[in-house]
Amino acid sequence: MRSVSFFTFLFFASIIPADQVASEEITYDFSVETRLFPGSSAYNVDDKLFGSISAELEYYHDWTDRNVQLVIVPFVRLDANDSKRSHFDWRELFWQKRFSDWDFNIGFRKVFWGQTEGLHLVDIINQTDWIENIDGEDKLGQPMLQTTWLSNFGTFDFFWLPYFRERTFAGVDGRLRPSLPINTDKALYESDAREWHQDWAVRWYHTIGQYDIGLSFFSGTERQPLFQPLFKPGNQIELAPYYYQTKRLGLDLLYVSGGWIWKLEALSIDASFDDRKHAFTGGFEYTLVGVSGSQYDLGLLIEYMYDDRGSSFTPFEHDLLVGGRLVFNNVSGTDILGGLIIDTKIGSVLAFVEMGTRLSDWWSLDIEFRGFFNQTSRELLYDLRDDDFFEFQLTRHM
């Protein structure tokens, strides 16, 4: 990956205009994070209190007279307990050229597709940074060449993805990990080109009345791996991530009417080793504005998740999300999101609460809870059954 970063820098150095600088902006975020695990680990990890620090810089530079922009967003985390969680990443590092109805981007970018709250089925461009958070919201920067066409009948995005980013996992000294260690140095690939397999994707999205519609197609290396056992001397077993080839046809849909927001994501998946599979997640969020005459808004959230790829691939085969979002509408921007994801066949429950608030112009606080209840050995989250945790993150903005 170092070689990719080096040649990207060389490319930027050759194309950035040297004069007529119009504007620039730079911000820093420094965070202190603490995770508290009330229960003992099932895998001989003695620590219950985990601490880390992180920093993220965001740099934007615009040459408005030339319609050129440079964006640099490096991220680093240092973890006191788990060395695998200490890592550096280019969240974004790209150069953009804007034309009248075309945009051209090259470098590391983060691109999000999707509409639903509980699960982002169609979001495939970026690899998940699993050691940051298991909710799948944090992503690694993806090397790409992206071209966007802005037309009267929708926006078309074309992606060439020349290099694959492997998923990150906690180490043997960490929590939120499987029972067997994952050896990322022994990653396996279906493609002989391994991480240099040339992936590509295309997406069309458009707003028609009260509907936001997205259609996408991806061909390349599946971001979420399967696992194969590795047998070591002394009857020890590790897991090797296995990244296979897939073709994915996706649909995301949003419909807004009054206080109602209806959401849908659907997938048709064609993997090389299996029959065509299907998955969808959909539901609604209804917002009660000014609950009981107060300044608070309460959103009621229900989504159903279905996936026929099996329990070895996803914990959400037939699950129901029931939750709510409370927005305080105060100067601190305080909001709370919470809910339960219930397996409708087995009865296991994943509980979550996320709260964020601004303490001042320069400080913010985020609090999170995740709990794993009634997990059985037939489920993918069984290895996390003793890993209920609270997370506190204090951030200094500059």
MARDO-128201 format. One record per atom (N, C-alpha, C): x, y, z; residue in one letter. Coordinates in steps of 0.2 Angstrom, whole numbers, padded with zeros to 4 digits, always signed. Layout:
BEGIN
XYZA
...
END
This chain:
BEGIN
+0004-0006+0000M
+0000+0000+0000M
+0004+0006+0000M
+0010+0006+0003R
+0015+0012+0003R
+0016+0014-0004R
+0017+0009-0009S
+0019+0011-0016S
+0013+0014-0019S
+0007+0012-0018V
+0001+0016-0020V
+0001+0023-0018V
+0002+0024-0012S
+0002+0031-0009S
+0008+0035-0012S
+0014+0032-0013F
+0019+0036-0016F
+0018+0038-0023F
+0015+0034-0027F
+0014+0036-0034F
+0008+0040-0035F
+0003+0040-0030T
-0002+0045-0030T
+0000+0052-0028T
+0005+0052-0024F
+0008+0059-0022F
+0011+0062-0028F
+0015+0057-0032L
+0019+0060-0037L
+0014+0062-0043L
+0009+0059-0043F
+0004+0061-0048F
+0001+0068-0047F
-0001+0069-0040F
-0004+0075-0038F
+0001+0081-0039F
+0008+0079-0038A
+0013+0084-0038A
+0013+0087-0045A
+0012+0082-0050S
+0013+0084-0057S
+0007+0088-0060S
+0001+0087-0057I
-0005+0090-0060I
-0008+0096-0056I
-0006+0097-0050I
-0009+0103-0046I
-0006+0110-0049I
-0011+0114-0050P
-0008+0121-0053P
-0004+0124-0047P
+0001+0128-0050A
+0006+0131-0046A
+0004+0138-0044A
-0001+0141-0048D
-0002+0148-0046D
-0010+0149-0046D
-0012+0155-0044Q
-0019+0157-0044Q
-0023+0153-0039Q
-0020+0153-0033V
-0023+0149-0028V
-0029+0153-0025V
-0035+0150-0025A
-0041+0154-0023A
-0042+0153-0015A
-0043+0147-0013S
-0045+0146-0006S
-0042+0140-0003S
-0041+0139+0003E
-0040+0133+0007E
-0043+0133+0014E
-0044+0127+0016E
-0046+0126+0023E
-0043+0120+0026E
-0041+0120+0032I
-0038+0115+0036I
-0042+0114+0043I
-0044+0108+0045T
-0046+0107+0052T
-0043+0101+0054T
-0043+0100+0061Y
-0040+0095+0065Y
-0045+0092+0070Y
-0046+0086+0071D
-0050+0083+0076D
-0045+0078+0080D
-0045+0079+0086F
-0041+0075+0091F
-0046+0071+0096F
-0045+0065+0096S
-0050+0061+0100S
-0047+0057+0105S
-0050+0056+0111V
-0048+0051+0116V
-0054+0047+0117V
-0053+0040+0116E
-0058+0035+0117E
-0057+0030+0122E
-0062+0028+0126T
-0062+0023+0131T
-0068+0018+0129T
-0066+0012+0129R
-0071+0007+0129R
-0071+0003+0135R
-0077+0002+0138L
-0078-0002+0144L
-0082-0008+0143L
-0079-0014+0144F
-0082-0021+0144F
-0084-0023+0151F
-0090-0023+0153P
-0092-0025+0159P
-0091-0033+0161P
-0091-0037+0156G
-0091-0044+0156G
-0084-0046+0155G
-0082-0052+0157S
-0075-0055+0155S
-0076-0058+0148S
-0070-0058+0145S
-0069-0060+0138S
-0070-0068+0138S
-0073-0071+0133A
-0073-0078+0132A
-0066-0081+0129A
-0062-0076+0128Y
-0055-0079+0124Y
-0049-0076+0128Y
-0049-0077+0135N
-0043-0076+0139N
-0040-0069+0138N
-0044-0064+0137V
-0042-0057+0137V
-0044-0054+0143V
-0039-0052+0147D
-0040-0050+0154D
-0043-0043+0154D
-0041-0038+0150D
-0043-0031+0150D
-0050-0030+0149D
-0053-0026+0153K
-0060-0024+0152K
-0060-0016+0150K
-0055-0013+0151L
-0055-0006+0150L
-0050-0005+0144L
-0052-0002+0139F
-0048-0001+0133F
-0047+0007+0131F
-0041+0009+0130G
-0040+0016+0128G
-0036+0017+0122G
-0038+0023+0119S
-0035+0024+0112S
-0035+0032+0111S
-0031+0034+0107I
-0031+0041+0104I
-0031+0041+0097I
-0035+0046+0094S
-0035+0046+0086S
-0034+0053+0084S
-0032+0054+0078A
-0032+0061+0075A
-0034+0061+0068A
-0038+0066+0065E
-0039+0066+0058E
-0039+0073+0056E
-0035+0074+0051L
-0034+0081+0048L
-0038+0081+0041L
-0042+0087+0040E
-0045+0088+0034E
-0043+0094+0030E
-0040+0093+0024Y
-0037+0099+0021Y
-0040+0099+0014Y
-0043+0105+0012Y
-0046+0107+0006Y
-0043+0112+0003Y
-0042+0112-0004H
-0038+0117-0007H
-0042+0118-0014H
-0045+0124-0015D
-0048+0125-0021D
-0045+0130-0026D
-0044+0128-0032W
-0042+0133-0037W
-0049+0135-0041W
-0053+0139-0039T
-0059+0140-0042T
-0059+0142-0049T
-0054+0146-0051D
-0054+0149-0058D
-0052+0143-0063D
-0049+0137-0060R
-0048+0131-0064R
-0053+0126-0063R
-0057+0127-0058N
-0062+0121-0056N
-0058+0115-0054N
-0053+0116-0050V
-0049+0111-0047V
-0049+0111-0040V
-0050+0105-0037Q
-0050+0104-0030Q
-0045+0098-0027Q
-0042+0100-0022L
-0037+0094-0019L
-0040+0093-0012L
-0041+0087-0010V
-0044+0085-0003V
-0039+0080+0000V
-0037+0081+0006I
-0032+0076+0009I
-0035+0075+0016I
-0036+0069+0018V
-0039+0067+0025V
-0035+0061+0027V
-0030+0062+0031P
-0026+0057+0034P
-0030+0055+0041P
-0029+0049+0043F
-0032+0047+0050F
-0027+0042+0053F
-0026+0043+0060V
-0022+0038+0063V
-0025+0037+0070V
-0024+0031+0072R
-0026+0029+0079R
-0021+0025+0082R
-0020+0026+0089L
-0015+0023+0093L
-0019+0019+0099L
-0019+0013+0099D
-0022+0009+0104D
-0018+0006+0110D
-0019+0007+0116A
-0015+0005+0121A
-0015-0002+0123A
-0020-0006+0120N
-0021-0013+0122N
-0020-0018+0116N
-0023-0016+0110D
-0023-0020+0104D
-0019-0017+0099D
-0013-0020+0098S
-0008-0017+0093S
-0011-0017+0086S
-0016-0022+0084K
-0019-0022+0078K
-0024-0016+0077K
-0026-0013+0082R
-0031-0007+0081R
-0027-0001+0080R
-0020-0001+0081S
-0016+0005+0080S
-0015+0005+0072S
-0017+0010+0069H
-0017+0010+0062H
-0017+0017+0059H
-0015+0017+0052F
-0015+0024+0049F
-0019+0022+0042F
-0022+0027+0040D
-0026+0027+0033D
-0027+0033+0030D
-0027+0033+0024W
-0029+0039+0020W
-0036+0038+0019W
-0040+0042+0023R
-0047+0041+0022R
-0049+0044+0015R
-0046+0050+0014E
-0047+0053+0007E
-0040+0056+0005E
-0039+0056-0001L
-0033+0059-0004L
-0034+0059-0012L
-0038+0064-0014F
-0039+0064-0021F
-0039+0071-0024F
-0039+0071-0031W
-0038+0077-0035W
-0045+0077-0039W
-0048+0083-0039Q
-0055+0083-0043Q
-0054+0089-0048Q
-0057+0087-0054K
-0057+0092-0059K
-0065+0093-0061K
-0068+0099-0061R
-0075+0100-0063R
-0075+0103-0070R
-0080+0100-0074F
-0082+0103-0080F
-0089+0105-0080F
-0092+0107-0085S
-0099+0110-0085S
-0104+0104-0083S
-0103+0098-0085D
-0108+0093-0083D
-0104+0086-0082D
-0098+0087-0080W
-0093+0081-0079W
-0089+0083-0073W
-0088+0078-0069D
-0083+0078-0063D
-0078+0072-0064D
-0072+0074-0063F
-0066+0069-0064F
-0063+0068-0057F
-0062+0063-0054N
-0058+0062-0047N
-0053+0056-0048N
-0048+0057-0045I
-0043+0052-0045I
-0039+0052-0038I
-0038+0046-0035G
-0035+0046-0028G
-0039+0041-0024G
-0038+0042-0017F
-0042+0039-0012F
-0048+0043-0010F
-0054+0039-0010R
-0060+0043-0009R
-0064+0038-0005R
-0069+0041-0001K
-0075+0038+0002K
-0081+0039-0002K
-0085+0034-0004V
-0091+0035-0008V
-0096+0031-0004V
-0102+0034-0002F
-0107+0030+0001F
-0113+0029-0004F
-0116+0023-0004W
-0122+0022-0007W
-0127+0019-0002W
-0133+0021-0002G
-0138+0018+0003G
-0143+0022+0006G
-0148+0020+0009Q
-0154+0024+0012Q
-0156+0021+0019Q
-0155+0015+0020T
-0158+0012+0026T
-0153+0013+0032T
-0156+0012+0038E
-0153+0014+0044E
-0149+0008+0047E
-0152+0002+0047G
-0149-0003+0051G
-0143-0007+0047G
-0144-0007+0040L
-0139-0011+0036L
-0138-0007+0030L
-0132-0007+0027H
-0131-0004+0021H
-0129-0009+0016H
-0134-0012+0013L
-0133-0018+0008L
-0129-0016+0002L
-0131-0010-0001V
-0128-0009-0008V
-0122-0005-0007V
-0120-0003-0001D
-0113+0001-0001D
-0107-0004-0001D
-0104-0003-0007I
-0099-0008-0009I
-0092-0006-0011I
-0092+0001-0012I
-0086+0004-0015I
-0080+0003-0010I
-0081+0005-0004N
-0076+0006+0001N
-0076+0000+0006N
-0070-0002+0008Q
-0069-0008+0013Q
-0071-0005+0020Q
-0074-0009+0024T
-0076-0008+0031T
-0069-0008+0035T
-0069-0003+0039D
-0063-0002+0044D
-0066-0005+0051D
-0066-0012+0051W
-0069-0016+0056W
-0066-0014+0063W
-0060-0013+0064I
-0057-0011+0070I
-0059-0005+0073I
-0062+0000+0069E
-0064+0006+0071E
-0071+0005+0075E
-0075+0002+0072N
-0082+0000+0074N
-0085-0005+0071N
-0089-0010+0074I
-0092-0016+0071I
-0099-0014+0068I
-0101-0007+0068D
-0107-0006+0065D
-0106-0005+0057D
-0100-0005+0055G
-0099-0005+0047G
-0099+0002+0045G
-0100+0007+0049E
-0100+0014+0046E
-0093+0017+0045E
-0088+0015+0048D
-0081+0018+0046D
-0078+0014+0040D
-0075+0018+0036K
-0073+0015+0030K
-0065+0017+0028K
-0062+0012+0025L
-0055+0014+0023L
-0056+0018+0016L
-0051+0022+0015G
-0050+0025+0008G
-0049+0020+0003G
-0053+0021-0003Q
-0052+0017-0008Q
-0049+0020-0014Q
-0043+0017-0017P
-0040+0020-0023P
-0045+0019-0029P
-0046+0025-0033M
-0051+0025-0038M
-0050+0030-0043M
-0052+0029-0049L
-0053+0034-0054L
-0061+0034-0055L
-0064+0040-0053Q
-0071+0041-0054Q
-0073+0046-0059Q
-0078+0045-0063T
-0080+0050-0067T
-0088+0051-0066T
-0090+0057-0066T
-0097+0058-0064T
-0100+0062-0070T
-0106+0060-0073W
-0109+0064-0078W
-0116+0066-0075W
-0117+0073-0075L
-0123+0076-0072L
-0127+0078-0078L
-0133+0074-0079S
-0137+0075-0084S
-0144+0077-0082S
-0149+0079-0087N
-0156+0081-0085N
-0160+0074-0083N
-0157+0068-0084F
-0161+0062-0083F
-0157+0058-0078F
-0153+0062-0073G
-0150+0058-0068G
-0142+0059-0068G
-0139+0057-0063T
-0132+0057-0062T
-0129+0050-0063T
-0124+0050-0067F
-0121+0043-0068F
-0114+0043-0066F
-0112+0038-0061D
-0105+0038-0059D
-0102+0032-0062D
-0096+0032-0064F
-0092+0027-0066F
-0086+0026-0062F
-0084+0020-0060F
-0078+0019-0055F
-0074+0014-0058F
-0067+0015-0058W
-0062+0010-0059W
-0058+0010-0053W
-0058+0004-0050L
-0055+0002-0043L
-0049-0002-0044L
-0043+0000-0045P
-0037-0004-0047P
-0034-0008-0041P
-0036-0006-0035Y
-0032-0009-0029Y
-0037-0011-0024Y
-0037-0017-0021F
-0042-0019-0016F
-0039-0018-0009F
-0043-0015-0004R
-0041-0015+0003R
-0044-0020+0007R
-0040-0024+0010E
-0042-0029+0015E
-0045-0027+0021E
-0050-0031+0024R
-0053-0028+0030R
-0049-0029+0036R
-0050-0024+0040T
-0046-0024+0047T
-0050-0028+0052T
-0046-0031+0056F
-0049-0035+0062F
-0045-0034+0068F
-0048-0035+0074A
-0045-0035+0080A
-0040-0040+0081A
-0035-0039+0085G
-0030-0044+0086G
-0031-0049+0092G
-0027-0053+0094V
-0028-0058+0100V
-0028-0054+0106V
-0026-0048+0107D
-0026-0044+0113D
-0032-0040+0113D
-0036-0040+0108G
-0042-0036+0108G
-0049-0039+0110G
-0054-0035+0110R
-0061-0038+0111R
-0064-0037+0104R
-0071-0039+0104L
-0075-0039+0098L
-0071-0043+0092L
-0069-0049+0094R
-0066-0053+0089R
-0068-0060+0089R
-0067-0064+0084P
-0070-0071+0084P
-0066-0075+0089P
-0068-0081+0090S
-0065-0086+0095S
-0058-0088+0092S
-0057-0088+0086L
-0050-0090+0083L
-0047-0084+0080L
-0040-0083+0081P
-0037-0078+0078P
-0037-0077+0070P
-0038-0071+0068I
-0038-0070+0061I
-0031-0068+0058I
-0028-0072+0054N
-0021-0070+0051N
-0022-0067+0045N
-0022-0060+0045T
-0023-0056+0039T
-0017-0057+0034T
-0011-0059+0037D
-0005-0060+0033D
-0006-0066+0028D
-0011-0070+0029K
-0012-0076+0025K
-0018-0076+0021K
-0020-0070+0020A
-0027-0069+0016A
-0026-0073+0009A
-0032-0075+0008L
-0033-0079+0001L
-0037-0076-0003L
-0036-0077-0010Y
-0040-0073-0015Y
-0042-0078-0020Y
-0048-0078-0023E
-0050-0082-0029E
-0047-0079-0035E
-0046-0073-0036S
-0042-0070-0042S
-0034-0071-0041S
-0031-0073-0046D
-0024-0074-0046D
-0021-0067-0045D
-0024-0062-0047A
-0021-0055-0047A
-0022-0053-0039A
-0025-0056-0035R
-0026-0054-0028R
-0028-0047-0027R
-0025-0043-0023E
-0027-0036-0022E
-0027-0032-0028E
-0023-0034-0033W
-0023-0030-0039W
-0028-0032-0045W
-0033-0036-0043H
-0039-0037-0047H
-0042-0030-0049H
-0044-0029-0055Q
-0047-0023-0058Q
-0054-0023-0057Q
-0057-0020-0051D
-0064-0020-0050D
-0067-0014-0054D
-0073-0014-0055W
-0077-0008-0058W
-0084-0008-0056W
-0087-0002-0056A
-0094-0001-0054A
-0097+0005-0058A
-0103+0005-0058V
-0107+0010-0061V
-0114+0011-0057V
-0116+0018-0057R
-0122+0019-0053R
-0126+0025-0056R
-0132+0024-0056W
-0137+0030-0059W
-0141+0031-0053W
-0142+0038-0051Y
-0146+0040-0046Y
-0150+0046-0048Y
-0156+0047-0046H
-0160+0053-0048H
-0166+0054-0043H
-0168+0060-0043T
-0174+0062-0039T
-0180+0063-0044T
-0185+0060-0043I
-0191+0060-0047I
-0197+0062-0042I
-0199+0068-0042G
-0204+0070-0037G
-0202+0069-0030G
-0205+0064-0026Q
-0204+0063-0019Q
-0199+0057-0018Q
-0197+0054-0024Y
-0193+0048-0024Y
-0185+0050-0025Y
-0181+0047-0022D
-0174+0046-0023D
-0172+0039-0025D
-0170+0038-0031I
-0169+0031-0034I
-0161+0030-0036I
-0159+0025-0034G
-0152+0023-0036G
-0152+0016-0039G
-0148+0015-0044L
-0147+0008-0047L
-0140+0008-0048L
-0137+0002-0046S
-0130+0001-0046S
-0128-0006-0048S
-0122-0006-0051F
-0119-0013-0053F
-0112-0013-0051F
-0109-0018-0048F
-0102-0019-0046F
-0100-0026-0048F
-0094-0026-0051S
-0090-0032-0053S
-0083-0032-0050S
-0082-0037-0046G
-0075-0037-0043G
-0074-0041-0036G
-0070-0039-0032T
-0068-0043-0026T
-0073-0041-0021T
-0076-0046-0018E
-0081-0045-0012E
-0078-0042-0006E
-0080-0036-0003R
-0077-0033+0002R
-0077-0037+0009R
-0083-0041+0010Q
-0083-0045+0016Q
-0081-0052+0014Q
-0076-0054+0018P
-0073-0061+0017P
-0077-0066+0020P
-0076-0072+0017L
-0077-0078+0021L
-0071-0080+0024L
-0071-0086+0028F
-0065-0088+0032F
-0063-0095+0031F
-0057-0097+0030Q
-0055-0104+0030Q
-0050-0105+0035Q
-0050-0111+0038P
-0045-0113+0044P
-0038-0114+0041P
-0034-0112+0045L
-0026-0113+0044L
-0024-0117+0050L
-0021-0123+0049F
-0019-0127+0054F
-0011-0126+0055F
-0010-0125+0062K
-0003-0123+0064K
+0000-0129+0068K
+0007-0129+0069P
+0009-0134+0074P
+0006-0134+0081P
+0006-0140+0084G
+0003-0140+0091G
-0005-0139+0091G
-0008-0142+0085N
-0015-0142+0085N
-0018-0135+0086N
-0015-0130+0084Q
-0018-0123+0084Q
-0021-0121+0077Q
-0026-0117+0078I
-0030-0116+0072I
-0031-0108+0071I
-0030-0105+0065E
-0031-0098+0064E
-0036-0098+0058E
-0039-0092+0057L
-0043-0091+0051L
-0040-0086+0046L
-0040-0088+0040A
-0038-0084+0034A
-0044-0081+0031A
-0044-0075+0030P
-0049-0071+0026P
-0049-0074+0019P
-0054-0075+0016Y
-0055-0077+0009Y
-0059-0073+0005Y
-0056-0069+0000Y
-0060-0064-0004Y
-0061-0067-0011Y
-0068-0067-0012Y
-0070-0070-0019Y
-0072-0065-0023Y
-0074-0067-0030Q
-0076-0063-0035Q
-0084-0063-0035Q
-0087-0057-0036T
-0094-0057-0036T
-0097-0051-0041T
-0103-0052-0043K
-0106-0047-0047K
-0113-0045-0043K
-0114-0039-0042R
-0119-0036-0037R
-0123-0031-0041R
-0130-0032-0042L
-0135-0028-0044L
-0139-0025-0038L
-0138-0018-0037G
-0141-0015-0032G
-0147-0010-0033G
-0151-0009-0029L
-0157-0004-0029L
-0157-0001-0022L
-0157+0006-0022D
-0159+0010-0016D
-0164+0015-0018D
-0169+0015-0013L
-0175+0019-0014L
-0177+0023-0008L
-0179+0029-0009L
-0181+0034-0003L
-0187+0037-0005L
-0192+0037-0001Y
-0198+0041-0003Y
-0200+0045+0003Y
-0201+0051+0003V
-0203+0056+0008V
-0210+0059+0007V
-0214+0058+0012S
-0221+0061+0012S
-0223+0063+0019S
-0223+0070+0020G
-0225+0072+0026G
-0220+0070+0032G
-0222+0067+0037G
-0217+0065+0042G
-0215+0058+0041G
-0217+0055+0035W
-0215+0048+0034W
-0209+0048+0029W
-0204+0044+0030I
-0198+0042+0026I
-0198+0035+0025I
-0199+0032+0019W
-0199+0025+0017W
-0193+0024+0014W
-0189+0018+0016K
-0183+0017+0013K
-0182+0009+0011K
-0178+0008+0006L
-0177+0001+0004L
-0170+0001+0000L
-0167-0005+0002E
-0161-0007-0002E
-0162-0014-0003E
-0160-0016-0010A
-0161-0023-0012A
-0155-0025-0016A
-0153-0031-0016L
-0147-0034-0019L
-0149-0040-0023L
-0146-0041-0029S
-0145-0048-0032S
-0138-0049-0033S
-0136-0055-0030I
-0128-0056-0029I
-0127-0063-0033I
-0122-0062-0037D
-0120-0068-0041D
-0112-0069-0040D
-0111-0074-0035A
-0104-0076-0033A
-0102-0082-0037A
-0096-0083-0038S
-0093-0088-0043S
-0094-0095-0040S
-0095-0096-0034F
-0095-0102-0031F
-0102-0104-0029F
-0107-0100-0030D
-0114-0101-0027D
-0119-0099-0032D
-0126-0101-0031D
-0131-0099-0035D
-0133-0092-0034D
-0136-0088-0038R
-0138-0081-0037R
-0142-0081-0030R
-0140-0076-0026K
-0143-0075-0020K
-0146-0068-0020K
-0151-0067-0015H
-0155-0060-0015H
-0155-0058-0007H
-0155-0051-0006A
-0155-0049+0000A
-0159-0042+0000A
-0163-0040+0005F
-0166-0033+0005F
-0166-0031+0012F
-0167-0025+0013T
-0169-0022+0020T
-0173-0016+0018T
-0178-0015+0022G
-0183-0009+0020G
-0187-0008+0026G
-0190-0002+0026G
-0195+0000+0032G
-0196+0007+0031G
-0197+0010+0037F
-0199+0017+0037F
-0197+0021+0044F
-0197+0027+0043E
-0195+0031+0049E
-0201+0037+0049E
-0204+0037+0055Y
-0210+0042+0055Y
-0208+0047+0061Y
-0208+0054+0059T
-0205+0059+0064T
-0211+0062+0067T
-0211+0062+0074L
-0216+0066+0078L
-0213+0073+0080L
-0215+0078+0077V
-0212+0085+0078V
-0215+0088+0084V
-0210+0090+0088G
-0212+0094+0094G
-0216+0090+0099G
-0213+0084+0101V
-0217+0079+0105V
-0220+0083+0111V
-0226+0082+0112S
-0230+0085+0118S
-0229+0092+0119S
-0228+0096+0113G
-0227+0103+0113G
-0220+0105+0115G
-0216+0100+0115S
-0209+0102+0117S
-0205+0104+0111S
-0198+0105+0112Q
-0194+0107+0106Q
-0191+0100+0103Q
-0192+0094+0106Y
-0189+0088+0104Y
-0193+0085+0098Y
-0190+0082+0093D
-0193+0078+0088D
-0191+0071+0089D
-0196+0066+0089L
-0195+0059+0090L
-0196+0055+0083L
-0191+0052+0081G
-0192+0048+0075G
-0193+0040+0077G
-0198+0037+0074L
-0200+0030+0076L
-0197+0026+0070L
-0193+0021+0071L
-0190+0018+0066L
-0191+0010+0066L
-0193+0007+0060I
-0194+0000+0059I
-0191-0002+0052I
-0187-0007+0052E
-0184-0010+0046E
-0184-0017+0047E
-0185-0021+0041Y
-0184-0028+0041Y
-0178-0030+0036Y
-0174-0035+0039M
-0168-0037+0035M
-0169-0044+0033M
-0168-0046+0026Y
-0168-0052+0024Y
-0162-0054+0020Y
-0159-0060+0020D
-0153-0061+0016D
-0153-0069+0016D
-0153-0072+0010D
-0153-0079+0009D
-0146-0082+0008D
-0140-0078+0009R
-0133-0080+0008R
-0131-0085+0014R
-0135-0085+0020G
-0133-0090+0025G
-0130-0086+0031G
-0130-0090+0036S
-0127-0087+0043S
-0120-0087+0043S
-0116-0090+0038S
-0109-0090+0038S
-0107-0083+0035S
-0112-0079+0032F
-0110-0073+0028F
-0113-0067+0032F
-0119-0068+0035T
-0122-0062+0038T
-0126-0064+0044T
-0126-0060+0050P
-0130-0061+0055P
-0137-0059+0054P
-0139-0056+0049F
-0145-0053+0048F
-0149-0056+0042F
-0151-0062+0043E
-0155-0066+0038E
-0162-0065+0038E
-0165-0064+0044H
-0172-0062+0045H
-0173-0059+0051H
-0171-0052+0051D
-0171-0049+0057D
-0175-0042+0057D
-0178-0040+0063L
-0182-0034+0063L
-0178-0029+0067L
-0178-0023+0065L
-0175-0017+0068L
-0181-0013+0071L
-0181-0012+0077V
-0186-0007+0080V
-0182-0002+0084V
-0183+0004+0083G
-0179+0009+0086G
-0182+0016+0086G
-0178+0021+0088G
-0181+0028+0088G
-0175+0033+0088G
-0176+0039+0086R
-0171+0044+0086R
-0174+0050+0089R
-0171+0052+0094L
-0173+0058+0098L
-0168+0064+0096L
-0171+0069+0093V
-0167+0075+0091V
-0169+0081+0096V
-0164+0084+0100F
-0166+0089+0105F
-0167+0096+0102F
-0164+0097+0096N
-0165+0104+0092N
-0162+0109+0097N
-0156+0108+0100N
-0153+0113+0104N
-0147+0115+0101N
-0143+0120+0103V
-0137+0123+0100V
-0132+0118+0101V
-0132+0113+0105S
-0127+0108+0105S
-0128+0102+0100S
-0133+0102+0096G
-0135+0097+0091G
-0135+0090+0094G
-0138+0090+0100T
-0139+0083+0104T
-0144+0079+0100T
-0142+0072+0099D
-0147+0068+0097D
-0145+0061+0100D
-0150+0056+0100I
-0149+0050+0103I
-0153+0045+0098I
-0149+0040+0096L
-0152+0034+0092L
-0151+0028+0095L
-0157+0024+0096G
-0157+0018+0100G
-0161+0013+0097G
-0160+0006+0098G
-0165+0001+0095G
-0162-0006+0097G
-0167-0010+0094L
-0165-0017+0095L
-0166-0021+0088L
-0161-0025+0086I
-0161-0029+0080I
-0163-0036+0083I
-0169-0039+0081I
-0171-0045+0084I
-0171-0050+0078I
-0168-0056+0080D
-0169-0062+0075D
-0176-0065+0076D
-0180-0064+0071T
-0187-0066+0071T
-0188-0074+0072T
-0182-0078+0070K
-0183-0085+0071K
-0180-0088+0077K
-0174-0085+0079I
-0170-0088+0084I
-0172-0084+0091I
-0173-0077+0090G
-0174-0073+0096G
-0168-0070+0099G
-0162-0070+0096S
-0157-0066+0098S
-0158-0059+0097S
-0154-0055+0101V
-0155-0047+0101V
-0149-0044+0101V
-0148-0039+0096L
-0142-0034+0096L
-0145-0028+0098L
-0143-0025+0104A
-0146-0018+0106A
-0140-0013+0105A
-0142-0007+0104F
-0138-0002+0102F
-0141+0005+0104F
-0136+0009+0107V
-0138+0016+0109V
-0132+0021+0107V
-0134+0026+0103E
-0128+0031+0101E
-0131+0038+0102E
-0126+0041+0106M
-0128+0048+0108M
-0122+0053+0106M
-0124+0059+0103G
-0119+0064+0101G
-0121+0070+0104G
-0116+0074+0106T
-0118+0081+0108T
-0112+0086+0108T
-0113+0092+0107R
-0107+0097+0106R
-0107+0100+0113R
-0101+0100+0116L
-0100+0103+0123L
-0099+0110+0122L
-0095+0112+0117S
-0094+0119+0115S
-0092+0120+0108S
-0089+0125+0106D
-0087+0126+0099D
-0081+0122+0097D
-0078+0119+0103W
-0071+0116+0101W
-0072+0109+0104W
-0077+0107+0108W
-0077+0100+0111W
-0084+0097+0109W
-0083+0090+0108S
-0089+0086+0107S
-0088+0079+0111S
-0094+0076+0112L
-0094+0070+0116L
-0099+0065+0112L
-0096+0059+0111D
-0100+0054+0108D
-0100+0048+0113D
-0106+0045+0114I
-0107+0039+0119I
-0111+0034+0115I
-0108+0027+0116E
-0111+0022+0112E
-0112+0016+0117E
-0117+0012+0116F
-0118+0006+0119F
-0120+0000+0114F
-0117-0006+0115R
-0119-0011+0111R
-0119-0017+0115R
-0125-0021+0115G
-0126-0027+0119G
-0128-0033+0115G
-0126-0039+0116F
-0127-0045+0112F
-0131-0050+0117F
-0137-0051+0116F
-0141-0055+0120F
-0144-0061+0117F
-0144-0067+0121N
-0147-0073+0118N
-0144-0076+0112N
-0138-0074+0111Q
-0134-0077+0105Q
-0133-0084+0105Q
-0134-0088+0100T
-0133-0095+0100T
-0127-0097+0095T
-0125-0103+0096S
-0119-0105+0092S
-0120-0106+0085S
-0127-0105+0083R
-0128-0105+0076R
-0128-0098+0072R
-0126-0093+0076E
-0126-0087+0073E
-0119-0084+0073E
-0118-0079+0068L
-0112-0076+0067L
-0109-0072+0073L
-0114-0069+0077L
-0112-0064+0082L
-0111-0068+0089L
-0111-0075+0088Y
-0110-0079+0094Y
-0104-0078+0098Y
-0098-0076+0094D
-0092-0075+0097D
-0092-0069+0101D
-0096-0064+0100L
-0097-0058+0103L
-0101-0058+0109L
-0104-0064+0111R
-0109-0064+0116R
-0107-0061+0123R
-0100-0061+0125D
-0098-0058+0131D
-0095-0051+0130D
-0096-0048+0124D
-0093-0042+0123D
-0097-0036+0123D
-0102-0036+0127D
-0106-0030+0128D
-0101-0024+0130D
-0102-0018+0127F
-0097-0013+0129F
-0101-0006+0129F
-0098-0001+0132F
-0099+0006+0132F
-0093+0009+0129F
-0094+0014+0125E
-0089+0018+0122E
-0090+0025+0123E
-0084+0029+0125F
-0085+0036+0127F
-0079+0039+0122F
-0081+0044+0118Q
-0076+0047+0114Q
-0077+0055+0115Q
-0071+0058+0117L
-0071+0065+0118L
-0066+0068+0113L
-0069+0073+0109T
-0066+0076+0103T
-0064+0083+0104T
-0058+0085+0102R
-0056+0092+0102R
-0056+0094+0094R
-0060+0099+0092H
-0060+0101+0086H
-0056+0108+0085H
-0052+0108+0080M
-0048+0114+0079M
-0048+0116+0071M
END
